Amino acid sequence: MRTNLIKTVKVNTRGFAFMACILIQLIKRRHSFVEVGILLETRKFGKSTMLSAKNIASVLKTIAWLFWNINVSKRLIKTRYIASQASSIEGILKE
């Protein structure tokens, strides 16, 4: 990803969902991407935190945040703008 594009998106997570958060917002803005594969090595020590309750909660929070910002908030802003324009027109027509 281009650094200048990544800097333009809001990232609300430090968990495993950070890349999806960035990618979804850029796709919504009609940017394209190419997936580049990497080789993962097996863990030599320690435990994965991927399936921890904290991480699952973080991922669900990120999904809800993305849904709200992409689908709901822009519609609310648009609806408010249309309503304000309609009330302005009504005021002009009454004069």
N, C-alpha and C positions, 0 to 999 in steps of 0.2 A: 504494500500500500504506500501511497505517496504520503510523506509526513505532513505536507501542507493540508491534505484532505482530512487526515486523522485529527489534526488540531481543530477542525471546524465542527466536530461532533461532540455531543455531550456523552460522557461515559459515567454511569452512576454505580459502577461495581468494580471491585478489585478481585472478584472471584473468577471462576472458569468461564463465565458468560461474557467476558469483556470483548472478545473478538467478534462474537455474534452481535453484540450491541453496536459495535462500530460498523460492521458489515451491513447490517439491516438498515441503518440510517443512511449509509452511502448508496445502497441499492435504491432506497426510496427516493433519493435525489437524482436517480437515473445514471449513476456512475457504474462502470462495468468493473469486473474483476476476473482474475485468473487464479485458480487454485494451484499452488505449488506443493507437491508432496514432500514430506520429510520422513526420515527413519526415526522411529522411537526405540529407545533402548529400554530393556527391562530394568526395573528398579533394583539397585544393588543393596540398598538398606532403607529403612524407614517405611512408613505406611502412606498410602494415598489418602488424601482428604476429599476426594471427589464425591464420595457418597456420604459425607458427614451431614448431619442435620443442618449445620450452619451453612454449608455450601448449597444444599438443596433450597434452603430458605432464600439465600442470596440469588440463586438462579430464578426462582419464582418471582421474587421482587423485581428483578431485571425484566422478565417477560411482561409483568404487569405495567412497569414503567414504560417500556417500549410501546405496548399496545395503547396506553393512554396518550403518549406523545405523538404517535403516528396516526392514530385513528380518531381519538376523541377530542383532544385539545384544539386541534386545528379547525374542526367542525364547530366547536363552541365559539372560537374567535370569529369565524366566518359568519355564524348565526348572529352574534352580537353586532358585527359590522353591518350586516344587512338590516337588522332591526334599527340601528342608529340612523342609517340612511333613510329608512322608511319613515321614521319619526321626523327627520329633517324635511322630507318631502311633504309630509302631512302639515307641518308648520308653515311651509311656503304656500301650500294650497289654501290654507285657512285665511291667509292675509289677503 
